[in-house]
Amino acid sequence: MNHTHIGMAVLLAFSTAFFAICIWAYWPANRQRLQSYGLIPLQEDTDNVEEN
């Protein structure tokens, strides 16, 4: 097995993993939950707000 075959095998493995993660993230059961996680930085932290 030479370097070309190894490189192609690694490319195939990473491509397969990438597409599997994309399918998992956009699967209807996971999509809404992951979108709500993306909004976490925009939410105000009301627990640590000091009142004057």
All heavy atoms as TSV, in Angstrom:
chain	resi	resn	atom	element	x	y	z
A	1	MET	N	N	0.857	-1.171	0.000
A	1	MET	CA	C	0.000	0.000	0.000
A	1	MET	C	C	0.903	1.234	0.000
A	1	MET	O	O	1.728	1.398	0.880
A	1	MET	CB	C	-0.915	-0.027	1.220
A	1	MET	CG	C	-2.043	0.956	1.149
A	1	MET	SD	S	-3.134	0.842	2.565
A	1	MET	CE	C	-4.578	0.211	1.777
A	2	ASN	N	N	0.743	2.101	-0.971
A	2	ASN	CA	C	1.583	3.288	-1.031
A	2	ASN	C	C	0.861	4.504	-0.444
A	2	ASN	O	O	-0.261	4.409	0.048
A	2	ASN	CB	C	2.031	3.553	-2.474
A	2	ASN	CG	C	0.867	3.744	-3.413
A	2	ASN	OD1	O	-0.234	4.003	-2.960
A	2	ASN	ND2	N	1.112	3.628	-4.705
A	3	HIS	N	N	1.518	5.658	-0.511
A	3	HIS	CA	C	0.978	6.872	0.102
A	3	HIS	C	C	-0.330	7.333	-0.544
A	3	HIS	O	O	-1.177	7.917	0.127
A	3	HIS	CB	C	2.013	8.004	0.032
A	3	HIS	CG	C	3.218	7.762	0.875
A	3	HIS	ND1	N	3.128	7.552	2.224
A	3	HIS	CD2	C	4.532	7.704	0.560
A	3	HIS	CE1	C	4.343	7.372	2.717
A	3	HIS	NE2	N	5.225	7.451	1.714
A	4	THR	N	N	-0.491	7.073	-1.800
A	4	THR	CA	C	-1.717	7.472	-2.493
A	4	THR	C	C	-2.919	6.721	-1.944
A	4	THR	O	O	-3.973	7.313	-1.697
A	4	THR	CB	C	-1.589	7.217	-4.005
A	4	THR	OG1	O	-0.437	7.892	-4.497
A	4	THR	CG2	C	-2.824	7.691	-4.735
A	5	HIS	N	N	-2.756	5.421	-1.729
A	5	HIS	CA	C	-3.864	4.630	-1.189
A	5	HIS	C	C	-4.195	5.044	0.243
A	5	HIS	O	O	-5.367	5.094	0.620
A	5	HIS	CB	C	-3.536	3.138	-1.239
A	5	HIS	CG	C	-3.543	2.599	-2.626
A	5	HIS	ND1	N	-2.395	2.131	-3.226
A	5	HIS	CD2	C	-4.534	2.460	-3.523
A	5	HIS	CE1	C	-2.691	1.716	-4.438
A	5	HIS	NE2	N	-4.000	1.920	-4.653
A	6	ILE	N	N	-3.172	5.314	1.024
A	6	ILE	CA	C	-3.399	5.742	2.408
A	6	ILE	C	C	-4.117	7.086	2.430
A	6	ILE	O	O	-5.059	7.296	3.195
A	6	ILE	CB	C	-2.070	5.797	3.187
A	6	ILE	CG1	C	-1.500	4.390	3.339
A	6	ILE	CG2	C	-2.268	6.446	4.552
A	6	ILE	CD1	C	-0.096	4.344	3.906
A	7	GLY	N	N	-3.663	8.006	1.590
A	7	GLY	CA	C	-4.305	9.315	1.523
A	7	GLY	C	C	-5.758	9.230	1.100
A	7	GLY	O	O	-6.622	9.932	1.639
A	8	MET	N	N	-6.045	8.395	0.131
A	8	MET	CA	C	-7.426	8.225	-0.310
A	8	MET	C	C	-8.284	7.584	0.771
A	8	MET	O	O	-9.448	7.941	0.939
A	8	MET	CB	C	-7.474	7.394	-1.592
A	8	MET	CG	C	-6.928	8.112	-2.802
A	8	MET	SD	S	-7.773	9.657	-3.160
A	8	MET	CE	C	-9.327	9.041	-3.729
A	9	ALA	N	N	-7.722	6.648	1.517
A	9	ALA	CA	C	-8.462	6.011	2.606
A	9	ALA	C	C	-8.783	7.020	3.713
A	9	ALA	O	O	-9.902	7.034	4.253
A	9	ALA	CB	C	-7.671	4.836	3.168
A	10	VAL	N	N	-7.825	7.879	4.038
A	10	VAL	CA	C	-8.047	8.907	5.060
A	10	VAL	C	C	-9.090	9.907	4.577
A	10	VAL	O	O	-9.985	10.305	5.325
A	10	VAL	CB	C	-6.716	9.609	5.430
A	10	VAL	CG1	C	-6.957	10.832	6.298
A	10	VAL	CG2	C	-5.786	8.636	6.126
A	11	LEU	N	N	-8.998	10.328	3.324
A	11	LEU	CA	C	-9.982	11.247	2.757
A	11	LEU	C	C	-11.374	10.644	2.788
A	11	LEU	O	O	-12.346	11.314	3.154
A	11	LEU	CB	C	-9.596	11.610	1.324
A	11	LEU	CG	C	-10.560	12.519	0.577
A	11	LEU	CD1	C	-10.633	13.887	1.241
A	11	LEU	CD2	C	-10.135	12.641	-0.872
A	12	LEU	N	N	-11.492	9.402	2.433
A	12	LEU	CA	C	-12.782	8.720	2.454
A	12	LEU	C	C	-13.335	8.628	3.881
A	12	LEU	O	O	-14.527	8.862	4.113
A	12	LEU	CB	C	-12.657	7.325	1.840
A	12	LEU	CG	C	-13.939	6.514	1.757
A	12	LEU	CD1	C	-14.945	7.192	0.836
A	12	LEU	CD2	C	-13.630	5.114	1.264
A	13	ALA	N	N	-12.475	8.323	4.840
A	13	ALA	CA	C	-12.910	8.213	6.235
A	13	ALA	C	C	-13.393	9.561	6.774
A	13	ALA	O	O	-14.455	9.647	7.414
A	13	ALA	CB	C	-11.775	7.674	7.106
A	14	PHE	N	N	-12.643	10.633	6.531
A	14	PHE	CA	C	-13.047	11.948	7.011
A	14	PHE	C	C	-14.305	12.442	6.300
A	14	PHE	O	O	-15.179	13.050	6.924
A	14	PHE	CB	C	-11.916	12.964	6.848
A	14	PHE	CG	C	-10.905	12.904	7.947
A	14	PHE	CD1	C	-9.621	12.486	7.683
A	14	PHE	CD2	C	-11.229	13.257	9.248
A	14	PHE	CE1	C	-8.679	12.416	8.693
A	14	PHE	CE2	C	-10.299	13.194	10.261
A	14	PHE	CZ	C	-9.011	12.775	9.991
A	15	SER	N	N	-14.421	12.192	5.014
A	15	SER	CA	C	-15.615	12.598	4.274
A	15	SER	C	C	-16.846	11.864	4.797
A	15	SER	O	O	-17.907	12.468	4.980
A	15	SER	CB	C	-15.445	12.329	2.781
A	15	SER	OG	O	-14.389	13.085	2.265
A	16	THR	N	N	-16.706	10.585	5.043
A	16	THR	CA	C	-17.815	9.795	5.576
A	16	THR	C	C	-18.227	10.301	6.953
A	16	THR	O	O	-19.420	10.456	7.232
A	16	THR	CB	C	-17.431	8.307	5.647
A	16	THR	OG1	O	-17.053	7.870	4.339
A	16	THR	CG2	C	-18.572	7.470	6.170
A	17	ALA	N	N	-17.245	10.586	7.805
A	17	ALA	CA	C	-17.548	11.100	9.139
A	17	ALA	C	C	-18.228	12.468	9.053
A	17	ALA	O	O	-19.196	12.737	9.773
A	17	ALA	CB	C	-16.268	11.193	9.963
A	18	PHE	N	N	-17.753	13.339	8.185
A	18	PHE	CA	C	-18.345	14.667	8.022
A	18	PHE	C	C	-19.800	14.574	7.586
A	18	PHE	O	O	-20.674	15.223	8.158
A	18	PHE	CB	C	-17.537	15.489	7.015
A	18	PHE	CG	C	-18.148	16.819	6.699
A	18	PHE	CD1	C	-18.041	17.868	7.593
A	18	PHE	CD2	C	-18.844	17.008	5.511
A	18	PHE	CE1	C	-18.617	19.096	7.309
A	18	PHE	CE2	C	-19.421	18.230	5.218
A	18	PHE	CZ	C	-19.308	19.280	6.121
A	19	PHE	N	N	-20.076	13.769	6.571
A	19	PHE	CA	C	-21.443	13.639	6.090
A	19	PHE	C	C	-22.345	12.958	7.116
A	19	PHE	O	O	-23.527	13.307	7.230
A	19	PHE	CB	C	-21.486	12.901	4.750
A	19	PHE	CG	C	-20.964	13.741	3.625
A	19	PHE	CD1	C	-19.880	13.321	2.874
A	19	PHE	CD2	C	-21.539	14.962	3.317
A	19	PHE	CE1	C	-19.387	14.099	1.834
A	19	PHE	CE2	C	-21.060	15.744	2.284
A	19	PHE	CZ	C	-19.980	15.311	1.542
A	20	ALA	N	N	-21.816	12.036	7.883
A	20	ALA	CA	C	-22.609	11.394	8.935
A	20	ALA	C	C	-22.992	12.407	10.012
A	20	ALA	O	O	-24.132	12.416	10.491
A	20	ALA	CB	C	-21.836	10.232	9.545
A	21	ILE	N	N	-22.068	13.284	10.387
A	21	ILE	CA	C	-22.361	14.320	11.379
A	21	ILE	C	C	-23.382	15.310	10.834
A	21	ILE	O	O	-24.292	15.743	11.551
A	21	ILE	CB	C	-21.065	15.025	11.822
A	21	ILE	CG1	C	-20.209	14.053	12.642
A	21	ILE	CG2	C	-21.365	16.284	12.625
A	21	ILE	CD1	C	-18.809	14.542	12.922
A	22	CYS	N	N	-23.261	15.687	9.561
A	22	CYS	CA	C	-24.235	16.597	8.943
A	22	CYS	C	C	-25.624	15.990	8.929
A	22	CYS	O	O	-26.612	16.668	9.253
A	22	CYS	CB	C	-23.796	16.957	7.525
A	22	CYS	SG	S	-22.381	18.057	7.456
A	23	ILE	N	N	-25.724	14.727	8.563
A	23	ILE	CA	C	-27.031	14.055	8.543
A	23	ILE	C	C	-27.608	13.989	9.948
A	23	ILE	O	O	-28.794	14.251	10.170
A	23	ILE	CB	C	-26.905	12.656	7.910
A	23	ILE	CG1	C	-26.629	12.794	6.416
A	23	ILE	CG2	C	-28.153	11.817	8.163
A	23	ILE	CD1	C	-26.244	11.495	5.737
A	24	TRP	N	N	-26.775	13.677	10.941
A	24	TRP	CA	C	-27.236	13.610	12.329
A	24	TRP	C	C	-27.719	14.976	12.803
A	24	TRP	O	O	-28.753	15.089	13.470
A	24	TRP	CB	C	-26.109	13.105	13.229
A	24	TRP	CG	C	-26.466	13.141	14.679
A	24	TRP	CD1	C	-27.232	12.242	15.360
A	24	TRP	CD2	C	-26.083	14.139	15.623
A	24	TRP	NE1	N	-27.338	12.620	16.669
A	24	TRP	CE2	C	-26.646	13.785	16.859
A	24	TRP	CE3	C	-25.322	15.290	15.550
A	24	TRP	CZ2	C	-26.470	14.553	17.997
A	24	TRP	CZ3	C	-25.146	16.057	16.691
A	24	TRP	CH2	C	-25.715	15.680	17.899
A	25	ALA	N	N	-26.995	16.054	12.465
A	25	ALA	CA	C	-27.352	17.392	12.929
A	25	ALA	C	C	-28.642	17.886	12.299
A	25	ALA	O	O	-29.406	18.612	12.938
A	25	ALA	CB	C	-26.216	18.359	12.634
A	26	TYR	N	N	-28.897	17.533	11.051
A	26	TYR	CA	C	-30.095	18.003	10.372
A	26	TYR	C	C	-31.248	17.012	10.408
A	26	TYR	O	O	-32.277	17.244	9.794
A	26	TYR	CB	C	-29.770	18.387	8.924
A	26	TYR	CG	C	-29.025	19.692	8.865
A	26	TYR	CD1	C	-27.660	19.705	8.594
A	26	TYR	CD2	C	-29.661	20.887	9.099
A	26	TYR	CE1	C	-26.961	20.897	8.550
A	26	TYR	CE2	C	-28.979	22.089	9.059
A	26	TYR	CZ	C	-27.632	22.090	8.784
A	26	TYR	OH	O	-26.948	23.270	8.751
A	27	TRP	N	N	-31.081	15.927	11.127
A	27	TRP	CA	C	-32.163	14.973	11.299
A	27	TRP	C	C	-33.291	15.676	12.058
A	27	TRP	O	O	-33.043	16.392	13.022
A	27	TRP	CB	C	-31.660	13.771	12.085
A	27	TRP	CG	C	-32.503	12.553	11.917
A	27	TRP	CD1	C	-33.421	12.088	12.803
A	27	TRP	CD2	C	-32.493	11.653	10.819
A	27	TRP	NE1	N	-33.992	10.949	12.308
A	27	TRP	CE2	C	-33.445	10.657	11.097
A	27	TRP	CE3	C	-31.781	11.595	9.627
A	27	TRP	CZ2	C	-33.697	9.624	10.214
A	27	TRP	CZ3	C	-32.032	10.557	8.755
A	27	TRP	CH2	C	-32.985	9.584	9.057
A	28	PRO	N	N	-34.523	15.527	11.634
A	28	PRO	CA	C	-35.624	16.287	12.257
A	28	PRO	C	C	-35.706	16.156	13.774
A	28	PRO	O	O	-36.054	17.120	14.457
A	28	PRO	CB	C	-36.873	15.705	11.600
A	28	PRO	CG	C	-36.405	15.231	10.272
A	28	PRO	CD	C	-35.005	14.740	10.498
A	29	ALA	N	N	-35.380	15.022	14.319
A	29	ALA	CA	C	-35.453	14.846	15.775
A	29	ALA	C	C	-34.374	15.645	16.504
A	29	ALA	O	O	-34.567	16.056	17.651
A	29	ALA	CB	C	-35.317	13.372	16.125
A	30	ASN	N	N	-33.241	15.894	15.882
A	30	ASN	CA	C	-32.138	16.615	16.524
A	30	ASN	C	C	-32.086	18.088	16.140
A	30	ASN	O	O	-31.483	18.885	16.858
A	30	ASN	CB	C	-30.805	15.985	16.129
A	30	ASN	CG	C	-30.673	14.571	16.614
A	30	ASN	OD1	O	-31.204	14.213	17.651
A	30	ASN	ND2	N	-29.989	13.742	15.849
A	31	ARG	N	N	-32.700	18.452	15.048
A	31	ARG	CA	C	-32.539	19.789	14.487
A	31	ARG	C	C	-33.018	20.885	15.439
A	31	ARG	O	O	-32.317	21.861	15.684
A	31	ARG	CB	C	-33.274	19.879	13.165
A	31	ARG	CG	C	-32.977	21.134	12.412
A	31	ARG	CD	C	-33.582	21.065	11.036
A	31	ARG	NE	N	-33.098	22.176	10.248
A	31	ARG	CZ	C	-33.416	22.395	9.017
A	31	ARG	NH1	N	-34.206	21.555	8.399
A	31	ARG	NH2	N	-32.959	23.421	8.378
A	32	GLN	N	N	-34.204	20.749	16.012
A	32	GLN	CA	C	-34.751	21.782	16.882
A	32	GLN	C	C	-33.904	21.930	18.151
A	32	GLN	O	O	-33.635	23.044	18.596
A	32	GLN	CB	C	-36.192	21.458	17.243
A	32	GLN	CG	C	-36.873	22.552	18.026
A	32	GLN	CD	C	-38.329	22.209	18.298
A	32	GLN	OE1	O	-38.751	21.079	18.146
A	32	GLN	NE2	N	-39.090	23.202	18.695
A	33	ARG	N	N	-33.461	20.835	18.712
A	33	ARG	CA	C	-32.642	20.883	19.928
A	33	ARG	C	C	-31.314	21.582	19.653
A	33	ARG	O	O	-30.884	22.437	20.425
A	33	ARG	CB	C	-32.392	19.465	20.444
A	33	ARG	CG	C	-31.548	19.407	21.692
A	33	ARG	CD	C	-31.474	17.984	22.224
A	33	ARG	NE	N	-31.194	17.000	21.201
A	33	ARG	CZ	C	-30.003	16.423	21.024
A	33	ARG	NH1	N	-29.005	16.732	21.813
A	33	ARG	NH2	N	-29.832	15.531	20.076
A	34	LEU	N	N	-30.662	21.251	18.534
A	34	LEU	CA	C	-29.386	21.860	18.202
A	34	LEU	C	C	-29.542	23.338	17.851
A	34	LEU	O	O	-28.657	24.140	18.163
A	34	LEU	CB	C	-28.715	21.094	17.068
A	34	LEU	CG	C	-28.290	19.664	17.422
A	34	LEU	CD1	C	-27.750	18.947	16.196
A	34	LEU	CD2	C	-27.265	19.663	18.526
A	35	GLN	N	N	-30.650	23.723	17.231
A	35	GLN	CA	C	-30.890	25.131	16.957
A	35	GLN	C	C	-31.083	25.914	18.253
A	35	GLN	O	O	-30.627	27.052	18.372
A	35	GLN	CB	C	-32.093	25.311	16.043
A	35	GLN	CG	C	-31.803	24.978	14.607
A	35	GLN	CD	C	-33.032	25.114	13.724
A	35	GLN	OE1	O	-34.161	25.163	14.216
A	35	GLN	NE2	N	-32.810	25.163	12.422
A	36	SER	N	N	-31.722	25.321	19.234
A	36	SER	CA	C	-31.893	26.007	20.516
A	36	SER	C	C	-30.544	26.157	21.225
A	36	SER	O	O	-30.318	27.147	21.914
A	36	SER	CB	C	-32.882	25.262	21.402
A	36	SER	OG	O	-32.346	24.036	21.851
A	37	TYR	N	N	-29.639	25.200	21.051
A	37	TYR	CA	C	-28.296	25.334	21.615
A	37	TYR	C	C	-27.540	26.493	20.974
A	37	TYR	O	O	-26.745	27.160	21.625
A	37	TYR	CB	C	-27.488	24.053	21.421
A	37	TYR	CG	C	-27.954	22.862	22.236
A	37	TYR	CD1	C	-27.516	21.592	21.917
A	37	TYR	CD2	C	-28.823	22.993	23.309
A	37	TYR	CE1	C	-27.929	20.481	22.643
A	37	TYR	CE2	C	-29.248	21.906	24.029
A	37	TYR	CZ	C	-28.792	20.651	23.698
A	37	TYR	OH	O	-29.194	19.562	24.414
A	38	GLY	N	N	-27.803	26.748	19.698
A	38	GLY	CA	C	-27.143	27.847	19.004
A	38	GLY	C	C	-27.592	29.208	19.494
A	38	GLY	O	O	-26.888	30.204	19.312
A	39	LEU	N	N	-28.744	29.281	20.139
A	39	LEU	CA	C	-29.265	30.550	20.648
A	39	LEU	C	C	-28.823	30.845	22.073
A	39	LEU	O	O	-29.100	31.928	22.585
A	39	LEU	CB	C	-30.794	30.548	20.572
A	39	LEU	CG	C	-31.385	30.456	19.162
A	39	LEU	CD1	C	-32.894	30.341	19.236
A	39	LEU	CD2	C	-30.965	31.642	18.320
A	40	ILE	N	N	-28.136	29.933	22.715
A	40	ILE	CA	C	-27.716	30.110	24.105
A	40	ILE	C	C	-26.872	31.379	24.303
A	40	ILE	O	O	-27.117	32.127	25.252
A	40	ILE	CB	C	-26.986	28.859	24.632
A	40	ILE	CG1	C	-27.992	27.728	24.815
A	40	ILE	CG2	C	-26.263	29.144	25.943
A	40	ILE	CD1	C	-27.379	26.392	25.194
A	41	PRO	N	N	-25.901	31.701	23.436
A	41	PRO	CA	C	-25.110	32.923	23.666
A	41	PRO	C	C	-25.930	34.207	23.573
A	41	PRO	O	O	-25.518	35.243	24.108
A	41	PRO	CB	C	-24.060	32.898	22.550
A	41	PRO	CG	C	-23.986	31.492	22.122
A	41	PRO	CD	C	-25.346	30.922	22.340
A	42	LEU	N	N	-27.091	34.180	22.938
A	42	LEU	CA	C	-27.903	35.375	22.777
A	42	LEU	C	C	-28.886	35.584	23.924
A	42	LEU	O	O	-29.505	36.637	24.022
A	42	LEU	CB	C	-28.661	35.299	21.451
A	42	LEU	CG	C	-27.796	35.150	20.205
A	42	LEU	CD1	C	-28.663	34.971	18.978
A	42	LEU	CD2	C	-26.854	36.319	20.053
A	43	GLN	N	N	-29.029	34.607	24.781
A	43	GLN	CA	C	-29.968	34.711	25.887
A	43	GLN	C	C	-29.327	35.484	27.028
A	43	GLN	O	O	-28.132	35.356	27.307
A	43	GLN	CB	C	-30.387	33.326	26.372
A	43	GLN	CG	C	-31.157	32.543	25.343
A	43	GLN	CD	C	-31.434	31.122	25.791
A	43	GLN	OE1	O	-30.905	30.659	26.799
A	43	GLN	NE2	N	-32.251	30.425	25.029
A	44	GLU	N	N	-30.139	36.294	27.709
A	44	GLU	CA	C	-29.633	37.054	28.843
A	44	GLU	C	C	-29.547	36.153	30.060
A	44	GLU	O	O	-30.402	35.308	30.292
A	44	GLU	CB	C	-30.544	38.235	29.134
A	44	GLU	CG	C	-30.508	39.290	28.075
A	44	GLU	CD	C	-31.293	40.519	28.479
A	44	GLU	OE1	O	-31.487	40.725	29.687
A	44	GLU	OE2	O	-31.719	41.235	27.574
A	45	ASP	N	N	-28.514	36.381	30.833
A	45	ASP	CA	C	-28.322	35.631	32.068
A	45	ASP	C	C	-28.991	36.394	33.198
A	45	ASP	O	O	-28.426	37.342	33.737
A	45	ASP	CB	C	-26.832	35.423	32.334
A	45	ASP	CG	C	-26.562	34.482	33.472
A	45	ASP	OD1	O	-27.506	33.794	33.898
A	45	ASP	OD2	O	-25.407	34.431	33.944
A	46	THR	N	N	-30.191	35.998	33.562
A	46	THR	CA	C	-30.940	36.723	34.579
A	46	THR	C	C	-30.570	36.301	35.999
A	46	THR	O	O	-30.901	36.986	36.946
A	46	THR	CB	C	-32.455	36.540	34.370
A	46	THR	OG1	O	-32.748	35.141	34.425
A	46	THR	CG2	C	-32.880	37.101	33.033
A	47	ASP	N	N	-29.865	35.219	36.159
A	47	ASP	CA	C	-29.498	34.746	37.491
A	47	ASP	C	C	-28.397	35.592	38.116
A	47	ASP	O	O	-28.365	35.784	39.327
A	47	ASP	CB	C	-29.026	33.291	37.431
A	47	ASP	CG	C	-30.163	32.347	37.040
A	47	ASP	OD1	O	-31.337	32.715	37.243
A	47	ASP	OD2	O	-29.857	31.262	36.537
A	48	ASN	N	N	-27.477	36.111	37.318
A	48	ASN	CA	C	-26.324	36.834	37.841
A	48	ASN	C	C	-26.432	38.350	37.702
A	48	ASN	O	O	-25.472	39.056	37.902
A	48	ASN	CB	C	-25.049	36.355	37.139
A	48	ASN	CG	C	-24.751	34.901	37.446
A	48	ASN	OD1	O	-25.097	34.408	38.511
A	48	ASN	ND2	N	-24.154	34.204	36.504
A	49	VAL	N	N	-27.603	38.853	37.363
A	49	VAL	CA	C	-27.793	40.286	37.205
A	49	VAL	C	C	-27.978	40.907	38.581
A	49	VAL	O	O	-28.832	40.481	39.363
A	49	VAL	CB	C	-29.006	40.594	36.296
A	49	VAL	CG1	C	-29.268	42.084	36.247
A	49	VAL	CG2	C	-28.780	40.029	34.927
A	50	GLU	N	N	-27.161	41.911	38.877
A	50	GLU	CA	C	-27.266	42.590	40.166
A	50	GLU	C	C	-28.328	43.679	40.072
A	50	GLU	O	O	-28.381	44.429	39.120
A	50	GLU	CB	C	-25.928	43.222	40.553
A	50	GLU	CG	C	-24.841	42.211	40.823
A	50	GLU	CD	C	-23.554	42.881	41.222
A	50	GLU	OE1	O	-23.592	44.062	41.620
A	50	GLU	OE2	O	-22.518	42.224	41.149
A	51	GLU	N	N	-29.179	43.740	41.077
A	51	GLU	CA	C	-30.201	44.777	41.114
A	51	GLU	C	C	-29.711	45.918	41.983
A	51	GLU	O	O	-29.168	45.734	43.051
A	51	GLU	CB	C	-31.497	44.211	41.690
A	51	GLU	CG	C	-32.112	43.134	40.820
A	51	GLU	CD	C	-33.393	42.594	41.402
A	51	GLU	OE1	O	-33.950	43.240	42.313
A	51	GLU	OE2	O	-33.853	41.536	40.951
A	52	ASN	N	N	-29.916	47.157	41.508
A	52	ASN	CA	C	-29.476	48.348	42.265
A	52	ASN	C	C	-30.600	48.901	43.080
A	52	ASN	O	O	-31.673	49.004	42.825
A	52	ASN	CB	C	-28.946	49.414	41.307
A	52	ASN	CG	C	-27.639	48.952	40.671
A	52	ASN	OD1	O	-26.902	48.194	41.276
A	52	ASN	ND2	N	-27.377	49.421	39.476
